[in-house]
Amino acid sequence: MTEIVVPQLGESVTEATVATWHKQAGDAVKKDEVLVELETDKVSLEVSARADGALKEIVANEGDTVEVGALLGHLEEGASGAASKSEDTSEAAQAKQDDAKATTEQKAKEPATVGASSGGSSQHLSPAPQRVVSEHKLDPSQIQGTGKDGRITKGDALKALESGLTVATPAASPERETGPREERVKMTRLRQTIARRLKDAQNTAAMLTTFNEVDLGAVMELRKHYKDSFQKRHGVKLGFMGFFTKACVAALQELPAINAEIDGKDIIYKNHYDIGIAVGTEKGLVVPVVRDCDRLSLAEIEKGISEMGRKARDGDLSLDDMQGGTFTITNGGVYGSLMSTPILNAPQSGILGMHKIQERPMAVNGQVEIRPMMYLALSYDHRIVDGKEAVTFLVRVKELLEDPARLVMDV
């Protein structure tokens, strides 16, 4: 009999929540098959079977809080488990697991099953393929499953997306029933961590925000001119984030206090530039880090941001992906925000807020022109960063973006 225990969860992470059991007691399992999914403060991770056998006992139930090394269940190696259950029984068990996960992740309104529009039997998708299907509105009845019992895997969904699969036709929904006026749902561990860290940042730092605006006409013209050749050569789209990241790194090199942090009575100056890029996911805001941006080309930065964004959306971020950032960039403009005051990502001392590009009449050389403008916001820790440094930082970022040749010429 082999014990199934909670693995090491990463630096400073000591406990997790049991999110979903993918097997029931008595089920046959194969080596490396996922048994249970755990949710930590930062990421979700899967615990797989070490050998073929049968899941004999589940000790920690879904929703339980467990520490590193805690017993989750027992696996009997070499034992034969229950034969494949009927489709109805299998679906009922899967539906129960999906409902529990939906409650844990505060997604009570999201359907746990996806029905085949062509009249075939409905299939329950695991979280990874479900995200791809839901995000791109694919029809699962048209996806060929290669997983166990013909189930659709994440790879199957991505392959169908690349092949140009048509979207699902929405079925007529029945009239919505009147629900309760209030509903109490337990916060996920990630949401609890976000809430605690943001409040701690407010309570600890002397937080202040300064603003400026930037004319993005030059960057937009550059993107328009080179976007096709850039993507053809580097295999990634030429976006705005690469320019902003390069500009921020250049400004941080001139103003090192904004790239530093306070540790007790000491100031730790960072001679590396690991930029966190805030990404909104269905579970909440996460900040994966692109390392050593001062050493990366524009294309390498864009590739790094694109990869981290994909991992965030697919739930594949590791703890290492989100630790050790020195400065953060957040873009509320993708949601239509015109101006905001971002909260520091502690223990960092600065965060840049990007916003919506808005055409506005501007005075240019004595003439009124319509220009694509963006408000910039820098929130900073006034304990370590003076107002002059904060204002100078934004001015420098503005100069570099309005004349992007400076980024290439290093002037």
C-alpha positions, 0 to 999 in steps of 0.5 A, a space after each residue: 500500500 502506497 501513501 499519496 501525500 501532498 508534495 512540496 509546494 514551493 518556497 514559503 508555501 506550506 498548505 493547499 486546498 484539495 480542489 478535485 479528485 479525478 478518481 474515486 475509491 476503488 478505481 483502477 489507475 495507471 502510472 502518471 495518471 492524475 489522481 487529485 488536483 490541489 490549489 495553493 495560494 498561487 497556482 494549481 498542481 496535480 498529484 499523479 499515481 506513482 505506479 499502476 494499481 487501484 485507489 483504495 482510499 481517499 483520506 482528504 476530501 475536496 475542500 479540505 486544507 492540507 499541509 505539505 506531507 499530509 496524507 491524501 489517500 492510499 494507492 495499492 500498487 499492482 491491484 486491479 481496480 473497478 472496471 470501466 463504469 457505464 457512461 451514465 455512472 462515469 458522467 455522474 461521478 465526473 459531474 459531481 467533481 466538476 460541481 465541487 470544483 465550480 463551487 471552490 472556484 466561485 463559478 457557480 454560474 458556469 455550466 459543469 457540462 458541455 453538450 454535443 449540439 449534434 445530438 450525441 451524448 454530452 461530455 464532461 471536460 476537465 479544467 484545462 480543455 474546458 478553458 480552451 473550449 469556453 474561451 474560444 466557444 468551440 463545439 466539443 461534439 466536433 473535437 476528436 478525443 484522444 484521452 482515456 475513454 475518448 475524452 477530450 484533452 487540452 491538446 485535442 482542443 488546441 489542435 481543433 482550434 488550430 484547424 479552424 473548428 467552427 464555434 458551437 451554436 448556442 442552444 435555446 436556454 430555458 427561462 431563468 428561474 428566480 434564485 436566492 437574493 444572496 449567495 455565500 461562496 467560500 473565497 478561493 485560496 488565490 483570491 484570499 491571497 490577493 486580498 491579503 497581499 493588496 491590503 498588506 501593501 496599503 498598510 505597509 507602504 507609503 503609497 503615492 501615485 503620479 500621472 503623465 500622458 504619452 502620445 503613442 503615435 510613433 509606436 503605433 506607426 512603427 508597429 503598423 510598418 513592421 508587424 508582418 515582417 516581425 511576426 514572420 521572423 520571430 513567430 510572435 506578434 509585435 505588441 505594445 508591452 515590449 515597448 513599455 517593458 524596454 522603456 521601463 527598464 531604461 528608466 529603472 536603470 537611471 532611477 534605481 530606487 524604483 527597482 529596489 525594496 525595503 528590508 527592515 532598515 536596509 534598502 536592497 538595490 536590484 542590479 537585475 530587471 525582472 519585470 512582472 506582467 499582470 494578467 487577469 485570469 478566471 481565478 484572479 489576477 496573477 503576475 508572472 515574471 519575465 527575467 533579465 529584461 535588460 538583456 533581452 531583445 524586443 522580440 525576446 521580451 514579446 515571446 516571454 510575455 506571450 508565453 507567460 500569458 498563455 501559461 496564466 490563461 491555461 493554469 500552467 504557471 509554476 511558483 517560480 514563474 511568479 516569484 522574484 519580480 523587481 517591478 510590475 506593469 499592469 494594463 487596465 486599458 485592455 478592459 477600457 480603463 482610462 485612468 487608475 491608481 494601481 496598488 504596489 506588488 509588495 515588496 516592490 517599490 513601483 508599479 506602472 499602470 497602462 490605460 486605454 489609448 484614447 484619441 484626443 485633441 492635442 496642441 502640437 507645434 501650435 496646431 490642434 491635432 487628434 492624437 492617440 494618447 494614453 494616461 500613465 500612472 506610477 504608484 510608488 513607495 514614498 518611503 524609498 522613492 522621492 517625488 522627483 524620482 517618480 516624476 522623472 521616471 514617467 517623463 523618461 518613459 514618455 520620452 522613450 515611447 514618443 521617440 522609440 528610436 531612443 530605445 534602439 540608440 540607447 540615448 
